[in-house]
């Protein structure tokens, strides 16, 4: 079955009392006045499946002159 890497960007919005913009950014992660607004984007990329280890081992031995692929 294929495996996919999924990156989803979501938007949260709210008002936070803070002494500075930097403090507001830090507090935003934990503040209960910042609410989910929606999904901004979803990016999906198929990850190439790793070949079966047994197939790799047989190929490596055959390439090194230790028989043919059919021997393994």
CHARMM-style PDB file with segment names, atoms N, HN, CA, C and O in Angstrom:
ATOM      1  N   UNK     1       0.851  -1.168   0.000  1.00  0.00      PROA
ATOM      2  CA  UNK     1       0.000   0.000   0.000  1.00  0.00      PROA
ATOM      3  C   UNK     1       0.904   1.242   0.000  1.00  0.00      PROA
ATOM      4  O   UNK     1       1.882   1.280   0.747  1.00  0.00      PROA
ATOM      5  N   UNK     2       0.604   2.239  -0.809  1.00  0.00      PROA
ATOM      6  HN  UNK     2      -0.191   2.208  -1.416  1.00  0.00      PROA
ATOM      7  CA  UNK     2       1.442   3.448  -0.854  1.00  0.00      PROA
ATOM      8  C   UNK     2       1.422   4.208   0.473  1.00  0.00      PROA
ATOM      9  O   UNK     2       0.458   4.141   1.237  1.00  0.00      PROA
ATOM     10  N   UNK     3       2.499   4.924   0.720  1.00  0.00      PROA
ATOM     11  HN  UNK     3       3.282   4.979   0.100  1.00  0.00      PROA
ATOM     12  CA  UNK     3       2.614   5.773   1.908  1.00  0.00      PROA
ATOM     13  C   UNK     3       2.727   7.211   1.426  1.00  0.00      PROA
ATOM     14  O   UNK     3       3.434   7.490   0.458  1.00  0.00      PROA
ATOM     15  N   UNK     4       2.033   8.126   2.099  1.00  0.00      PROA
ATOM     16  HN  UNK     4       1.459   7.900   2.885  1.00  0.00      PROA
ATOM     17  CA  UNK     4       2.017   9.515   1.691  1.00  0.00      PROA
ATOM     18  C   UNK     4       2.486  10.422   2.825  1.00  0.00      PROA
ATOM     19  O   UNK     4       2.145  10.208   3.988  1.00  0.00      PROA
ATOM     20  N   UNK     5       3.265  11.425   2.474  1.00  0.00      PROA
ATOM     21  HN  UNK     5       3.542  11.599   1.529  1.00  0.00      PROA
ATOM     22  CA  UNK     5       3.617  12.489   3.412  1.00  0.00      PROA
ATOM     23  C   UNK     5       2.541  13.559   3.245  1.00  0.00      PROA
ATOM     24  O   UNK     5       2.288  14.016   2.131  1.00  0.00      PROA
ATOM     25  N   UNK     6       1.906  13.960   4.349  1.00  0.00      PROA
ATOM     26  HN  UNK     6       2.111  13.589   5.255  1.00  0.00      PROA
ATOM     27  CA  UNK     6       0.835  14.941   4.302  1.00  0.00      PROA
ATOM     28  C   UNK     6       1.228  16.133   5.170  1.00  0.00      PROA
ATOM     29  O   UNK     6       1.540  15.972   6.350  1.00  0.00      PROA
ATOM     30  N   UNK     7       1.211  17.327   4.582  1.00  0.00      PROA
ATOM     31  HN  UNK     7       0.958  17.457   3.624  1.00  0.00      PROA
ATOM     32  CA  UNK     7       1.475  18.564   5.309  1.00  0.00      PROA
ATOM     33  C   UNK     7       0.203  19.400   5.244  1.00  0.00      PROA
ATOM     34  O   UNK     7      -0.237  19.800   4.167  1.00  0.00      PROA
ATOM     35  N   UNK     8      -0.380  19.657   6.413  1.00  0.00      PROA
ATOM     36  HN  UNK     8      -0.022  19.332   7.288  1.00  0.00      PROA
ATOM     37  CA  UNK     8      -1.626  20.415   6.464  1.00  0.00      PROA
ATOM     38  C   UNK     8      -1.371  21.699   7.254  1.00  0.00      PROA
ATOM     39  O   UNK     8      -0.890  21.660   8.386  1.00  0.00      PROA
ATOM     40  N   UNK     9      -1.701  22.833   6.640  1.00  0.00      PROA
ATOM     41  HN  UNK     9      -2.092  22.865   5.720  1.00  0.00      PROA
ATOM     42  CA  UNK     9      -1.558  24.131   7.283  1.00  0.00      PROA
ATOM     43  C   UNK     9      -2.949  24.588   7.709  1.00  0.00      PROA
ATOM     44  O   UNK     9      -3.860  24.706   6.890  1.00  0.00      PROA
ATOM     45  N   UNK    10      -3.093  24.843   9.009  1.00  0.00      PROA
ATOM     46  HN  UNK    10      -2.353  24.748   9.674  1.00  0.00      PROA
ATOM     47  CA  UNK    10      -4.389  25.281   9.532  1.00  0.00      PROA
ATOM     48  C   UNK    10      -4.262  26.695  10.089  1.00  0.00      PROA
ATOM     49  O   UNK    10      -3.170  27.147  10.431  1.00  0.00      PROA
ATOM     50  N   UNK    11      -5.381  27.371  10.171  1.00  0.00      PROA
ATOM     51  HN  UNK    11      -6.268  27.004   9.893  1.00  0.00      PROA
ATOM     52  CA  UNK    11      -5.395  28.753  10.627  1.00  0.00      PROA
ATOM     53  C   UNK    11      -6.154  28.856  11.944  1.00  0.00      PROA
ATOM     54  O   UNK    11      -7.261  28.336  12.082  1.00  0.00      PROA
ATOM     55  N   UNK    12      -5.539  29.534  12.908  1.00  0.00      PROA
ATOM     56  HN  UNK    12      -4.640  29.956  12.797  1.00  0.00      PROA
ATOM     57  CA  UNK    12      -6.165  29.854  14.181  1.00  0.00      PROA
ATOM     58  C   UNK    12      -6.182  31.369  14.309  1.00  0.00      PROA
ATOM     59  O   UNK    12      -5.289  32.045  13.797  1.00  0.00      PROA
ATOM     60  N   UNK    13      -7.189  31.907  14.987  1.00  0.00      PROA
ATOM     61  HN  UNK    13      -7.914  31.358  15.403  1.00  0.00      PROA
ATOM     62  CA  UNK    13      -7.297  33.360  15.112  1.00  0.00      PROA
ATOM     63  C   UNK    13      -7.886  33.710  16.471  1.00  0.00      PROA
ATOM     64  O   UNK    13      -8.760  33.010  16.981  1.00  0.00      PROA
ATOM     65  N   UNK    14      -7.394  34.804  17.050  1.00  0.00      PROA
ATOM     66  HN  UNK    14      -6.683  35.373  16.635  1.00  0.00      PROA
ATOM     67  CA  UNK    14      -7.926  35.263  18.326  1.00  0.00      PROA
ATOM     68  C   UNK    14      -7.221  36.522  18.785  1.00  0.00      PROA
ATOM     69  O   UNK    14      -6.358  37.053  18.086  1.00  0.00      PROA
ATOM     70  N   UNK    15      -7.590  36.998  19.960  1.00  0.00      PROA
ATOM     71  HN  UNK    15      -8.291  36.567  20.528  1.00  0.00      PROA
ATOM     72  CA  UNK    15      -6.980  38.192  20.550  1.00  0.00      PROA
ATOM     73  C   UNK    15      -6.291  37.798  21.842  1.00  0.00      PROA
ATOM     74  O   UNK    15      -6.846  37.062  22.658  1.00  0.00      PROA
ATOM     75  N   UNK    16      -5.059  38.300  22.022  1.00  0.00      PROA
ATOM     76  HN  UNK    16      -4.608  38.898  21.359  1.00  0.00      PROA
ATOM     77  CA  UNK    16      -4.253  37.963  23.191  1.00  0.00      PROA
ATOM     78  C   UNK    16      -3.702  39.239  23.804  1.00  0.00      PROA
ATOM     79  O   UNK    16      -3.174  40.093  23.093  1.00  0.00      PROA
ATOM     80  N   UNK    17      -3.821  39.374  25.117  1.00  0.00      PROA
ATOM     81  HN  UNK    17      -4.250  38.679  25.695  1.00  0.00      PROA
ATOM     82  CA  UNK    17      -3.184  40.487  25.822  1.00  0.00      PROA
ATOM     83  C   UNK    17      -1.737  40.102  26.096  1.00  0.00      PROA
ATOM     84  O   UNK    17      -1.463  39.051  26.675  1.00  0.00      PROA
ATOM     85  N   UNK    18      -0.802  40.972  25.668  1.00  0.00      PROA
ATOM     86  HN  UNK    18      -1.025  41.825  25.198  1.00  0.00      PROA
ATOM     87  CA  UNK    18       0.621  40.696  25.856  1.00  0.00      PROA
ATOM     88  C   UNK    18       1.383  42.009  25.875  1.00  0.00      PROA
ATOM     89  O   UNK    18       0.891  43.029  25.391  1.00  0.00      PROA
ATOM     90  N   UNK    19       2.593  41.981  26.440  1.00  0.00      PROA
ATOM     91  HN  UNK    19       2.992  41.153  26.833  1.00  0.00      PROA
ATOM     92  CA  UNK    19       3.437  43.164  26.512  1.00  0.00      PROA
ATOM     93  C   UNK    19       4.155  43.450  25.201  1.00  0.00      PROA
ATOM     94  O   UNK    19       4.596  44.577  24.977  1.00  0.00      PROA
ATOM     95  N   UNK    20       4.281  42.460  24.338  1.00  0.00      PROA
ATOM     96  HN  UNK    20       3.923  41.544  24.520  1.00  0.00      PROA
ATOM     97  CA  UNK    20       4.977  42.649  23.063  1.00  0.00      PROA
ATOM     98  C   UNK    20       4.456  41.661  22.032  1.00  0.00      PROA
ATOM     99  O   UNK    20       3.743  40.714  22.365  1.00  0.00      PROA
ATOM    100  N   UNK    21       4.818  41.891  20.785  1.00  0.00      PROA
ATOM    101  HN  UNK    21       5.397  42.660  20.515  1.00  0.00      PROA
ATOM    102  CA  UNK    21       4.435  40.985  19.707  1.00  0.00      PROA
ATOM    103  C   UNK    21       5.064  39.614  19.928  1.00  0.00      PROA
ATOM    104  O   UNK    21       4.423  38.591  19.686  1.00  0.00      PROA
ATOM    105  N   UNK    22       6.312  39.587  20.386  1.00  0.00      PROA
ATOM    106  HN  UNK    22       6.832  40.418  20.583  1.00  0.00      PROA
ATOM    107  CA  UNK    22       7.005  38.322  20.629  1.00  0.00      PROA
ATOM    108  C   UNK    22       6.297  37.522  21.716  1.00  0.00      PROA
ATOM    109  O   UNK    22       6.138  36.307  21.593  1.00  0.00      PROA
ATOM    110  N   UNK    23       5.870  38.199  22.780  1.00  0.00      PROA
ATOM    111  HN  UNK    23       5.999  39.186  22.880  1.00  0.00      PROA
ATOM    112  CA  UNK    23       5.154  37.507  23.846  1.00  0.00      PROA
ATOM    113  C   UNK    23       3.810  36.974  23.332  1.00  0.00      PROA
ATOM    114  O   UNK    23       3.409  35.864  23.681  1.00  0.00      PROA
ATOM    115  N   UNK    24       3.125  37.753  22.515  1.00  0.00      PROA
ATOM    116  HN  UNK    24       3.451  38.655  22.232  1.00  0.00      PROA
ATOM    117  CA  UNK    24       1.851  37.316  21.944  1.00  0.00      PROA
ATOM    118  C   UNK    24       2.052  36.059  21.098  1.00  0.00      PROA
ATOM    119  O   UNK    24       1.228  35.146  21.142  1.00  0.00      PROA
ATOM    120  N   UNK    25       3.132  36.005  20.334  1.00  0.00      PROA
ATOM    121  HN  UNK    25       3.802  36.747  20.298  1.00  0.00      PROA
ATOM    122  CA  UNK    25       3.430  34.821  19.530  1.00  0.00      PROA
ATOM    123  C   UNK    25       3.655  33.603  20.415  1.00  0.00      PROA
ATOM    124  O   UNK    25       3.161  32.517  20.109  1.00  0.00      PROA
ATOM    125  N   UNK    26       4.402  33.770  21.517  1.00  0.00      PROA
ATOM    126  HN  UNK    26       4.804  34.651  21.765  1.00  0.00      PROA
ATOM    127  CA  UNK    26       4.645  32.662  22.443  1.00  0.00      PROA
ATOM    128  C   UNK    26       3.351  32.200  23.107  1.00  0.00      PROA
ATOM    129  O   UNK    26       3.102  31.000  23.228  1.00  0.00      PROA
ATOM    130  N   UNK    27       2.536  33.150  23.534  1.00  0.00      PROA
ATOM    131  HN  UNK    27       2.738  34.125  23.436  1.00  0.00      PROA
ATOM    132  CA  UNK    27       1.299  32.823  24.239  1.00  0.00      PROA
ATOM    133  C   UNK    27       0.242  32.202  23.326  1.00  0.00      PROA
ATOM    134  O   UNK    27      -0.603  31.439  23.795  1.00  0.00      PROA
ATOM    135  N   UNK    28       0.277  32.512  22.052  1.00  0.00      PROA
ATOM    136  HN  UNK    28       0.964  33.131  21.671  1.00  0.00      PROA
ATOM    137  CA  UNK    28      -0.753  32.055  21.118  1.00  0.00      PROA
ATOM    138  C   UNK    28      -0.878  30.536  21.086  1.00  0.00      PROA
ATOM    139  O   UNK    28      -1.970  30.009  20.872  1.00  0.00      PROA
ATOM    140  N   UNK    29       0.208  29.844  21.294  1.00  0.00      PROA
ATOM    141  HN  UNK    29       1.095  30.272  21.468  1.00  0.00      PROA
ATOM    142  CA  UNK    29       0.197  28.383  21.243  1.00  0.00      PROA
ATOM    143  C   UNK    29      -0.668  27.805  22.363  1.00  0.00      PROA
ATOM    144  O   UNK    29      -1.310  26.770  22.184  1.00  0.00      PROA
ATOM    145  N   UNK    30      -0.683  28.476  23.520  1.00  0.00      PROA
ATOM    146  HN  UNK    30      -0.161  29.317  23.665  1.00  0.00      PROA
ATOM    147  CA  UNK    30      -1.353  27.932  24.696  1.00  0.00      PROA
ATOM    148  C   UNK    30      -2.635  28.663  25.066  1.00  0.00      PROA
ATOM    149  O   UNK    30      -3.357  28.215  25.957  1.00  0.00      PROA
ATOM    150  N   UNK    31      -2.933  29.762  24.415  1.00  0.00      PROA
ATOM    151  HN  UNK    31      -2.347  30.126  23.691  1.00  0.00      PROA
ATOM    152  CA  UNK    31      -4.050  30.609  24.818  1.00  0.00      PROA
ATOM    153  C   UNK    31      -5.392  30.005  24.408  1.00  0.00      PROA
ATOM    154  O   UNK    31      -5.534  29.470  23.308  1.00  0.00      PROA
ATOM    155  N   UNK    32      -6.371  30.098  25.305  1.00  0.00      PROA
ATOM    156  HN  UNK    32      -6.256  30.532  26.198  1.00  0.00      PROA
ATOM    157  CA  UNK    32      -7.685  29.530  24.996  1.00  0.00      PROA
ATOM    158  C   UNK    32      -8.616  30.522  24.300  1.00  0.00      PROA
ATOM    159  O   UNK    32      -9.800  30.239  24.114  1.00  0.00      PROA
ATOM    160  N   UNK    33      -8.082  31.682  23.916  1.00  0.00      PROA
ATOM    161  HN  UNK    33      -7.121  31.911  24.067  1.00  0.00      PROA
ATOM    162  CA  UNK    33      -8.886  32.648  23.150  1.00  0.00      PROA
ATOM    163  C   UNK    33      -8.541  32.612  21.662  1.00  0.00      PROA
ATOM    164  O   UNK    33      -9.083  33.386  20.873  1.00  0.00      PROA
ATOM    165  N   UNK    34      -7.642  31.713  21.289  1.00  0.00      PROA
ATOM    166  HN  UNK    34      -7.202  31.084  21.929  1.00  0.00      PROA
ATOM    167  CA  UNK    34      -7.262  31.543  19.889  1.00  0.00      PROA
ATOM    168  C   UNK    34      -7.992  30.308  19.381  1.00  0.00      PROA
ATOM    169  O   UNK    34      -7.814  29.209  19.906  1.00  0.00      PROA
ATOM    170  N   UNK    35      -8.821  30.499  18.348  1.00  0.00      PROA
ATOM    171  HN  UNK    35      -8.965  31.392  17.922  1.00  0.00      PROA
ATOM    172  CA  UNK    35      -9.697  29.431  17.890  1.00  0.00      PROA
ATOM    173  C   UNK    35      -9.393  29.012  16.452  1.00  0.00      PROA
ATOM    174  O   UNK    35      -8.916  29.801  15.636  1.00  0.00      PROA
ATOM    175  N   UNK    36      -9.681  27.760  16.177  1.00  0.00      PROA
ATOM    176  HN  UNK    36     -10.068  27.119  16.839  1.00  0.00      PROA
ATOM    177  CA  UNK    36      -9.527  27.182  14.843  1.00  0.00      PROA
ATOM    178  C   UNK    36     -10.438  27.904  13.860  1.00  0.00      PROA
ATOM    179  O   UNK    36     -11.627  28.084  14.125  1.00  0.00      PROA
ATOM    180  N   UNK    37      -9.876  28.320  12.714  1.00  0.00      PROA
ATOM    181  HN  UNK    37      -8.910  28.174  12.499  1.00  0.00      PROA
ATOM    182  CA  UNK    37     -10.647  29.009  11.680  1.00  0.00      PROA
ATOM    183  C   UNK    37     -10.837  28.176  10.423  1.00  0.00      PROA
ATOM    184  O   UNK    37     -11.835  28.342   9.721  1.00  0.00      PROA
ATOM    185  N   UNK    38      -9.902  27.288  10.126  1.00  0.00      PROA
ATOM    186  HN  UNK    38      -9.092  27.154  10.695  1.00  0.00      PROA
ATOM    187  CA  UNK    38     -10.045  26.472   8.930  1.00  0.00      PROA
ATOM    188  C   UNK    38      -8.718  25.946   8.423  1.00  0.00      PROA
ATOM    189  O   UNK    38      -7.658  26.255   8.967  1.00  0.00      PROA
ATOM    190  N   UNK    39      -8.797  25.144   7.370  1.00  0.00      PROA
ATOM    191  HN  UNK    39      -9.659  24.894   6.928  1.00  0.00      PROA
ATOM    192  CA  UNK    39      -7.612  24.574   6.730  1.00  0.00      PROA
ATOM    193  C   UNK    39      -7.190  25.508   5.610  1.00  0.00      PROA
ATOM    194  O   UNK    39      -7.982  25.831   4.725  1.00  0.00      PROA
ATOM    195  N   UNK    40      -5.936  25.939   5.655  1.00  0.00      PROA
ATOM    196  HN  UNK    40      -5.292  25.677   6.374  1.00  0.00      PROA
ATOM    197  CA  UNK    40      -5.421  26.830   4.618  1.00  0.00      PROA
ATOM    198  C   UNK    40      -4.956  26.037   3.402  1.00  0.00      PROA
ATOM    199  O   UNK    40      -5.227  26.415   2.262  1.00  0.00      PROA
ATOM    200  N   UNK    41      -4.251  24.931   3.655  1.00  0.00      PROA
ATOM    201  HN  UNK    41      -4.032  24.624   4.581  1.00  0.00      PROA
ATOM    202  CA  UNK    41      -3.782  24.115   2.539  1.00  0.00      PROA
ATOM    203  C   UNK    41      -3.468  22.703   3.010  1.00  0.00      PROA
ATOM    204  O   UNK    41      -3.196  22.463   4.187  1.00  0.00      PROA
ATOM    205  N   UNK    42      -3.513  21.769   2.051  1.00  0.00      PROA
ATOM    206  HN  UNK    42      -3.733  21.964   1.096  1.00  0.00      PROA
ATOM    207  CA  UNK    42      -3.104  20.388   2.295  1.00  0.00      PROA
ATOM    208  C   UNK    42      -2.218  19.979   1.127  1.00  0.00      PROA
ATOM    209  O   UNK    42      -2.625  20.039  -0.033  1.00  0.00      PROA
ATOM    210  N   UNK    43      -1.002  19.563   1.454  1.00  0.00      PROA
ATOM    211  HN  UNK    43      -0.671  19.515   2.396  1.00  0.00      PROA
ATOM    212  CA  UNK    43      -0.064  19.102   0.435  1.00  0.00      PROA
ATOM    213  C   UNK    43       0.189  17.617   0.665  1.00  0.00      PROA
ATOM    214  O   UNK    43       0.485  17.198   1.784  1.00  0.00      PROA
ATOM    215  N   UNK    44       0.070  16.824  -0.398  1.00  0.00      PROA
ATOM    216  HN  UNK    44      -0.171  17.165  -1.307  1.00  0.00      PROA
ATOM    217  CA  UNK    44       0.258  15.383  -0.297  1.00  0.00      PROA
ATOM    218  C   UNK    44       1.322  14.963  -1.298  1.00  0.00      PROA
ATOM    219  O   UNK    44       1.285  15.349  -2.467  1.00  0.00      PROA
ATOM    220  N   UNK    45       2.273  14.163  -0.819  1.00  0.00      PROA
ATOM    221  HN  UNK    45       2.303  13.849   0.130  1.00  0.00      PROA
ATOM    222  CA  UNK    45       3.357  13.675  -1.673  1.00  0.00      PROA
ATOM    223  C   UNK    45       3.545  12.190  -1.399  1.00  0.00      PROA
ATOM    224  O   UNK    45       3.701  11.783  -0.247  1.00  0.00      PROA
ATOM    225  N   UNK    46       3.531  11.385  -2.447  1.00  0.00      PROA
ATOM    226  HN  UNK    46       3.404  11.715  -3.382  1.00  0.00      PROA
ATOM    227  CA  UNK    46       3.736   9.951  -2.255  1.00  0.00      PROA
ATOM    228  C   UNK    46       5.199   9.705  -1.931  1.00  0.00      PROA
ATOM    229  O   UNK    46       6.097  10.233  -2.586  1.00  0.00      PROA
ATOM    230  N   UNK    47       5.416   8.900  -0.916  1.00  0.00      PROA
ATOM    231  HN  UNK    47       4.686   8.471  -0.383  1.00  0.00      PROA
ATOM    232  CA  UNK    47       6.772   8.523  -0.515  1.00  0.00      PROA
ATOM    233  C   UNK    47       7.085   7.210  -1.209  1.00  0.00      PROA
ATOM    234  O   UNK    47       6.293   6.269  -1.159  1.00  0.00      PROA
ATOM    235  N   UNK    48       8.240   7.147  -1.855  1.00  0.00      PROA
ATOM    236  HN  UNK    48       8.884   7.911  -1.896  1.00  0.00      PROA
ATOM    237  CA  UNK    48       8.613   5.917  -2.543  1.00  0.00      PROA
ATOM    238  C   UNK    48       8.826   4.826  -1.516  1.00  0.00      PROA
ATOM    239  O   UNK    48       9.503   5.016  -0.505  1.00  0.00      PROA
ATOM    240  N   UNK    49       8.229   3.673  -1.799  1.00  0.00      PROA
ATOM    241  HN  UNK    49       7.679   3.519  -2.619  1.00  0.00      PROA
ATOM    242  CA  UNK    49       8.362   2.553  -0.883  1.00  0.00      PROA
ATOM    243  C   UNK    49       9.755   1.972  -0.987  1.00  0.00      PROA
ATOM    244  O   UNK    49      10.336   1.896  -2.070  1.00  0.00      PROA
ATOM    245  N   UNK    50      10.283   1.563   0.156  1.00  0.00      PROA
ATOM    246  HN  UNK    50       9.811   1.624   1.036  1.00  0.00      PROA
ATOM    247  CA  UNK    50      11.589   0.924   0.196  1.00  0.00      PROA
ATOM    248  C   UNK    50      11.439  -0.496  -0.351  1.00  0.00      PROA
ATOM    249  O   UNK    50      10.486  -1.194  -0.005  1.00  0.00      PROA
ATOM    250  N   UNK    51      12.365  -0.923  -1.194  1.00  0.00      PROA
ATOM    251  HN  UNK    51      13.140  -0.355  -1.475  1.00  0.00      PROA
ATOM    252  CA  UNK    51      12.297  -2.308  -1.679  1.00  0.00      PROA
ATOM    253  C   UNK    51      12.446  -3.291  -0.523  1.00  0.00      PROA
ATOM    254  O   UNK    51      13.017  -2.964   0.517  1.00  0.00      PROA
ATOM    255  N   UNK    52      11.934  -4.475  -0.716  1.00  0.00      PROA
ATOM    256  HN  UNK    52      11.471  -4.741  -1.562  1.00  0.00      PROA
ATOM    257  CA  UNK    52      12.021  -5.537   0.281  1.00  0.00      PROA
ATOM    258  C   UNK    52      13.484  -5.834   0.577  1.00  0.00      PROA
ATOM    259  O   UNK    52      14.285  -5.933  -0.353  1.00  0.00      PROA
ATOM    260  N   UNK    53      13.856  -5.981   1.852  1.00  0.00      PROA
ATOM    261  HN  UNK    53      13.205  -5.901   2.607  1.00  0.00      PROA
ATOM    262  CA  UNK    53      15.244  -6.236   2.243  1.00  0.00      PROA
ATOM    263  C   UNK    53      15.802  -7.508   1.605  1.00  0.00      PROA
ATOM    264  O   UNK    53      16.959  -7.528   1.185  1.00  0.00      PROA
ATOM    265  N   UNK    54      14.993  -8.573   1.526  1.00  0.00      PROA
ATOM    266  HN  UNK    54      14.053  -8.556   1.867  1.00  0.00      PROA
ATOM    267  CA  UNK    54      15.468  -9.816   0.938  1.00  0.00      PROA
ATOM    268  C   UNK    54      15.834  -9.625  -0.525  1.00  0.00      PROA
ATOM    269  O   UNK    54      16.823 -10.192  -0.989  1.00  0.00      PROA
ATOM    270  N   UNK    55      15.067  -8.850  -1.251  1.00  0.00      PROA
ATOM    271  HN  UNK    55      14.264  -8.390  -0.874  1.00  0.00      PROA
ATOM    272  CA  UNK    55      15.361  -8.569  -2.652  1.00  0.00      PROA
ATOM    273  C   UNK    55      16.661  -7.793  -2.759  1.00  0.00      PROA
ATOM    274  O   UNK    55      17.480  -8.082  -3.631  1.00  0.00      PROA
ATOM    275  N   UNK    56      16.867  -6.810  -1.884  1.00  0.00      PROA
ATOM    276  HN  UNK    56      16.202  -6.575  -1.175  1.00  0.00      PROA
ATOM    277  CA  UNK    56      18.105  -6.030  -1.891  1.00  0.00      PROA
ATOM    278  C   UNK    56      19.313  -6.923  -1.629  1.00  0.00      PROA
ATOM    279  O   UNK    56      20.332  -6.804  -2.309  1.00  0.00      PROA
ATOM    280  N   UNK    57      19.203  -7.825  -0.639  1.00  0.00      PROA
ATOM    281  HN  UNK    57      18.375  -7.921  -0.086  1.00  0.00      PROA
ATOM    282  CA  UNK    57      20.318  -8.709  -0.303  1.00  0.00      PROA
ATOM    283  C   UNK    57      20.676  -9.613  -1.477  1.00  0.00      PROA
ATOM    284  O   UNK    57      21.854  -9.801  -1.781  1.00  0.00      PROA
ATOM    285  N   UNK    58      19.675 -10.169  -2.132  1.00  0.00      PROA
ATOM    286  HN  UNK    58      18.718 -10.017  -1.885  1.00  0.00      PROA
ATOM    287  CA  UNK    58      19.922 -11.056  -3.271  1.00  0.00      PROA
ATOM    288  C   UNK    58      20.583 -10.298  -4.399  1.00  0.00      PROA
ATOM    289  O   UNK    58      21.506 -10.806  -5.035  1.00  0.00      PROA
ATOM    290  N   UNK    59      20.120  -9.084  -4.654  1.00  0.00      PROA
ATOM    291  HN  UNK    59      19.370  -8.671  -4.137  1.00  0.00      PROA
ATOM    292  CA  UNK    59      20.711  -8.276  -5.721  1.00  0.00      PROA
ATOM    293  C   UNK    59      22.159  -7.941  -5.385  1.00  0.00      PROA
ATOM    294  O   UNK    59      23.027  -8.013  -6.255  1.00  0.00      PROA
ATOM    295  N   UNK    60      22.432  -7.575  -4.129  1.00  0.00      PROA
ATOM    296  HN  UNK    60      21.727  -7.517  -3.422  1.00  0.00      PROA
ATOM    297  CA  UNK    60      23.789  -7.212  -3.724  1.00  0.00      PROA
ATOM    298  C   UNK    60      24.730  -8.401  -3.891  1.00  0.00      PROA
ATOM    299  O   UNK    60      25.845  -8.235  -4.383  1.00  0.00      PROA
ATOM    300  N   UNK    61      24.301  -9.595  -3.490  1.00  0.00      PROA
ATOM    301  HN  UNK    61      23.394  -9.730  -3.090  1.00  0.00      PROA
ATOM    302  CA  UNK    61      25.145 -10.777  -3.638  1.00  0.00      PROA
ATOM    303  C   UNK    61      25.368 -11.110  -5.111  1.00  0.00      PROA
ATOM    304  O   UNK    61      26.485 -11.443  -5.506  1.00  0.00      PROA
ATOM    305  N   UNK    62      24.322 -11.024  -5.921  1.00  0.00      PROA
ATOM    306  HN  UNK    62      23.415 -10.754  -5.600  1.00  0.00      PROA
ATOM    307  CA  UNK    62      24.447 -11.325  -7.350  1.00  0.00      PROA
ATOM    308  C   UNK    62      25.370 -10.327  -8.021  1.00  0.00      PROA
ATOM    309  O   UNK    62      26.172 -10.710  -8.873  1.00  0.00      PROA
ATOM    310  N   UNK    63      25.276  -9.043  -7.655  1.00  0.00      PROA
ATOM    311  HN  UNK    63      24.624  -8.732  -6.963  1.00  0.00      PROA
ATOM    312  CA  UNK    63      26.127  -8.028  -8.271  1.00  0.00      PROA
ATOM    313  C   UNK    63      27.586  -8.194  -7.869  1.00  0.00      PROA
ATOM    314  O   UNK    63      28.485  -7.782  -8.601  1.00  0.00      PROA
ATOM    315  N   UNK    64      27.820  -8.790  -6.716  1.00  0.00      PROA
ATOM    316  HN  UNK    64      27.089  -9.124  -6.120  1.00  0.00      PROA
ATOM    317  CA  UNK    64      29.192  -8.960  -6.243  1.00  0.00      PROA
ATOM    318  C   UNK    64      29.817 -10.234  -6.798  1.00  0.00      PROA
ATOM    319  O   UNK    64      30.926 -10.605  -6.412  1.00  0.00      PROA
ATOM    320  N   UNK    65      29.101 -10.910  -7.713  1.00  0.00      PROA
ATOM    321  HN  UNK    65      28.201 -10.609  -8.027  1.00  0.00      PROA
ATOM    322  CA  UNK    65      29.658 -12.108  -8.329  1.00  0.00      PROA
ATOM    323  C   UNK    65      29.387 -13.369  -7.540  1.00  0.00      PROA
ATOM    324  O   UNK    65      30.061 -14.375  -7.761  1.00  0.00      PROA
ATOM    325  N   UNK    66      28.435 -13.359  -6.637  1.00  0.00      PROA
ATOM    326  HN  UNK    66      27.887 -12.541  -6.458  1.00  0.00      PROA
ATOM    327  CA  UNK    66      28.116 -14.542  -5.833  1.00  0.00      PROA
ATOM    328  C   UNK    66      26.857 -15.210  -6.341  1.00  0.00      PROA
ATOM    329  O   UNK    66      25.938 -15.468  -5.563  1.00  0.00      PROA
ATOM    330  N   UNK    67      26.800 -15.492  -7.612  1.00  0.00      PROA
ATOM    331  HN  UNK    67      27.547 -15.283  -8.243  1.00  0.00      PROA
ATOM    332  CA  UNK    67      25.623 -16.164  -8.174  1.00  0.00      PROA
ATOM    333  C   UNK    67      24.764 -15.189  -8.945  1.00  0.00      PROA
ATOM    334  O   UNK    67      25.135 -14.035  -9.156  1.00  0.00      PROA
ATOM    335  N   UNK    68      23.616 -15.671  -9.357  1.00  0.00      PROA
ATOM    336  HN  UNK    68      23.314 -16.609  -9.185  1.00  0.00      PROA
ATOM    337  CA  UNK    68      22.702 -14.840 -10.112  1.00  0.00      PROA
ATOM    338  C   UNK    68      21.481 -14.521  -9.265  1.00  0.00      PROA
ATOM    339  O   UNK    68      21.310 -15.074  -8.178  1.00  0.00      PROA
ATOM    340  N   UNK    69      20.638 -13.633  -9.760  1.00  0.00      PROA
ATOM    341  HN  UNK    69      20.777 -13.184 -10.642  1.00  0.00      PROA
ATOM    342  CA  UNK    69      19.398 -13.298  -9.063  1.00  0.00      PROA
ATOM    343  C   UNK    69      18.531 -14.547  -8.856  1.00  0.00      PROA
ATOM    344  O   UNK    69      17.848 -14.674  -7.840  1.00  0.00      PROA
ATOM    345  N   UNK    70      18.566 -15.461  -9.825  1.00  0.00      PROA
ATOM    346  HN  UNK    70      19.121 -15.358 -10.650  1.00  0.00      PROA
ATOM    347  CA  UNK    70      17.729 -16.661  -9.738  1.00  0.00      PROA
ATOM    348  C   UNK    70      18.185 -17.575  -8.597  1.00  0.00      PROA
ATOM    349  O   UNK    70      17.384 -18.346  -8.068  1.00  0.00      PROA
ATOM    350  N   UNK    71      19.471 -17.496  -8.212  1.00  0.00      PROA
ATOM    351  HN  UNK    71      20.122 -16.870  -8.642  1.00  0.00      PROA
ATOM    352  CA  UNK    71      19.988 -18.339  -7.136  1.00  0.00      PROA
ATOM    353  C   UNK    71      19.441 -17.931  -5.769  1.00  0.00      PROA
ATOM    354  O   UNK    71      19.531 -18.694  -4.807  1.00  0.00      PROA
ATOM    355  N   UNK    72      18.883 -16.742  -5.689  1.00  0.00      PROA
ATOM    356  HN  UNK    72      18.811 -16.123  -6.470  1.00  0.00      PROA
ATOM    357  CA  UNK    72      18.453 -16.245  -4.381  1.00  0.00      PROA
ATOM    358  C   UNK    72      16.985 -16.076  -4.378  1.00  0.00      PROA
ATOM    359  OT1 UNK    72      16.413 -15.664  -3.369  1.00  0.00      PROA
TER     360      UNK     72
END
